[in-house]
């Protein structure tokens, strides 16, 4: 038994065309189709979702001046086994 989940669209007549390729040839198969409409939520503008205009103005502000990370230098080696001795 195989289970396939897909999201398809009906045509202008309201007909859903379902083509399912199988490796079986000249065999009978039992098919169960369950369909339900996809709930479309109206898209809200970012302001209605709680984003301030000041925050939205930052989008893309560094596109012409990309940030770079300078070399970080050497760092100390830590003994991570020492953390295993900490009581709960």
C-alpha angles and dihedrals in degrees: 000000000000128000121206126187117196137158111223137171128233120233125246090276092055094253121140114212113206118188113179118185114212135178089232118097126194093358133124116241133184114234128192117192122194117179134178132175118259110243108234113208116204110248113243123210114254091251090062089051091059102265113137121229088239091058093045090052088065093066108114094358092132097045093107095038108042118198119244129198114225120219111288098213125217124326133200123265111242129212101232092178088071089070091061090068094061110111118235 
